[in-house]
């Protein structure tokens, strides 16, 4: 019946990451931070999308231009453009698919800069450029320790607020990203089996698609507040640890807009 | 305020439309009530200045106005609750304003109401909105109701809206309630069956609530939540000659809430009643089973807040001052009960009946918990555990824990033109632990005797004397653990009297005392003296009383609120026109 949501067990999901200890910041961590915003460019893409490789090229060139101030995340939702049938790699994730439906992305490639709005490739550069150089509202630093033998990854994400953020739901989303995966991709010149897929989003590390609320009680986050989020988990055998990254973002969940992003290669 | 102006505008429009008819055909009615209390310190019963907290005066009033013109009616209720800690009202009822308003057009075939709706489907198991002044309870639905009666005996109803939550704005978080109900009175609808001996009415309803949050995080776990919770019910009323049989069964899908400790088990409820009546004899047998049926339009609601469904009590309602201190509150999470009631009048001019006849009444009711069996998941007992189905419960198995049992017997006899006598015996079992939420409290196993004599001095003057005694299982010498003293405030033996003098039809004056002489705690062996005087003229009643009020529960329809002990004077004025 339409107005009966009969649920199935299990009714709850336990955290997929474990508690962990804090990995302290070092002097170098804070000194390297220049006080400027790091912008997130999400590239909604697909292995069967002929025009997508060009968008990936564009993202790569922007990253060359802006360096550490731009983080790129290639999101593969679950439409026919990402269907792995026929030897294509399967980069689809539930999280990516939920983002895709929430932001109503229906054409590929589509991009989003700090989740302001879904835009075509023609305006990517302008939107990124508009934000670059702004002061960072949060100093966001990812600390990690990776054990090659056990594949255990420990994370400490330090979020220090430098400005007041007037939102009662400020969240931290922790994403896994794998770079440089060789696999089949449709291109304007046909299928390319040696294509290098960059910045592939592998899902959120803690299973929280929209992140975790930093302070559930507060009406806003005041400048000066500091949050340390720790977790540990085992990196999936299928992922190449040598090309594995953690991307963290701080967002206002009411508007979904991203305030600050950070990226960390685990090895 | 804007909304009441809107109603006024509607009324004014009606005026211009109907012109001269307005004065002749429209009808305005209303009622007012004002309750005022003035509290004072009374160290004898522990009413200290701290407890009163400077709020010595409590006043509660409402005014109801209703306007009717042909098929159109509109009305509003203004409320003002100036509560104090002593009044025992939930602090959230404090406030004033136009609490309710409505406008209805109903031509007999089609009816539409907008505004605040009071209605119920069947016995109210899955939908009942009502207002109870003495409890400070109001769960009215602000929205729209449509009623359609396509032919004789068939009524279809639809409702949609949000419930009243004290004075919290309707914009604030709480669910939407939507429902439909159909009732078919077969005899009324089929002409050939109009006079059939077998009378039958069938009904069915469906109610769904919507809340927007699909998940909830608690202790790091992510809980799925149903945004739409549906409940449905079917009912029938059969009558055959002097026999009547009625039953209603309701079911509700997974509805995890604060109240049920976030379990996902379906809820169900059955209410059945069999009756027989003839001149001088009435017999009623009722049974009820309730399993996880708290149905509220906000998952995090507590106590009596935002109830969509109603659980009818099937217990005798005691009105005498001693037994009414131990009234039963229905248990939405689970209860099984039966009630058997016989009323018999020994006819006039028989040996036992005497000149005027003798009325006898017997009532037995008992309510137990339901039986709950654990569900083992991977070797873990998940009984009532958050985020699980909670338990299984065999439908016909009765739980070991008894919540309430009452059997009472009453004889009422007019002895002569001047004398009228009533005698009553009550045997009560009251599980204080469950009903009052006092973990570990000893159950009350008490006997009560009640006697009342009315002597008519002449046509206008009469005297009434009431005597009561309660024998409690907690004796005067019982040792009381100092940590649990609050569980014993009304325990031990009591005696009470009331003497009332009435000058019909306008005046009455009474004095009364309740004396907890057998309380195990010497400090609690208090008298609760009260004196009252009342005046009635036409539709207006004024009552003034003063003295002590003992701690107790005020219950209406199984819904209760706790009233603390207090001392002071109170005035009640009611009037209607």
Contacts between the chains, C-beta under 8 A, distances in Angstrom:
chain1	res1	chain2	res2	distance
A	1	B	230	5.9
A	2	B	228	7.6
A	3	B	178	6.7
A	3	B	208	3.6
A	3	B	210	7.1
A	3	B	228	4.4
A	3	B	230	5.4
A	4	B	208	6.7
A	4	B	226	7.9
A	4	B	228	5.9
A	4	B	229	7.3
A	4	B	230	3.4
A	4	B	253	5.3
A	5	B	226	3.7
A	5	B	227	5.6
A	5	B	228	4.6
A	5	B	229	7.1
A	5	B	253	7.6
A	5	B	254	7.8
A	6	B	226	7.4
A	6	B	253	5.4
A	6	B	254	6.6
A	7	B	224	5.5
A	7	B	226	5.5
A	7	B	254	5.4
A	7	B	264	6.4
A	9	B	264	7.7
A	9	B	388	7.9
A	9	B	389	7.3
A	10	B	387	7.6
A	11	B	223	6.2
A	11	B	224	5.6
A	11	B	254	7.9
A	11	B	256	7.2
A	11	B	264	4.9
A	11	B	387	4.8
A	11	B	388	6.9
A	12	B	221	4.6
A	12	B	222	6.2
A	12	B	223	4.4
A	12	B	224	6.8
A	12	B	386	8.0
A	12	B	387	4.0
A	13	B	221	6.7
A	13	B	222	5.0
A	14	B	220	7.6
A	14	B	221	5.6
A	15	B	220	4.6
A	15	B	221	6.9
A	207	B	222	7.5
A	208	B	222	7.5
A	212	B	217	7.8
A	213	B	217	7.9
